[in-house]
Amino acid sequence: MYKRQIQNTRRFAAAPFRHGDAEILPGQQVLVVLAAANRDPAANPDPARFRPDRTDPVVLTFGAGAHACPGRTLAVAVTRAVVRELLDAGFDPAALPAEPAYRPLANARIPVL
């Protein structure tokens, strides 16, 4: 079984806006790199490091405002339960590869198992 993660999507500007040095005009396409969520070192220092003890992390995974995921609470609860069951059954997270390999796809991140 593969865990598929969609890495990017496109949006179209409804109004003009500026992002860094780029000026985006209404109707222009913007590539949104979902894989970068939570990876901003200004928001979460050392973002590549798994730190469950991180205090006040900036978590963008489930969106916000009108685009907030309605299943956030359920998804977190299911994930916690699965991880707890795996650990209780003797699963050792240290047995996972430090650097997993992924299929070479442009908009999905699919590990090679």
HELIX and SHEET records of a PDB file:
HELIX    1   1 LEU A   34  ALA A   36  5                                   3    
HELIX    2   2 GLY A   65  HIS A   67  5                                   3    
HELIX    3   3 ARG A   72  ASP A   88  1                                  17    
HELIX    4   4 PRO A   93  ALA A   95  5                                   3    
SHEET    1   A 2 GLN A   5  ILE A   6  0                                        
SHEET    2   A 2 ALA A 108  ARG A 109 -1                                        
SHEET    1   B 2 ASN A   8  PHE A  12  0                                        
SHEET    2   B 2 GLN A  29  VAL A  33 -1                                        
SHEET    1   C 2 PHE A  17  HIS A  19  0                                        
SHEET    2   C 2 ALA A  22  ILE A  24 -1                                        
END                                                                             
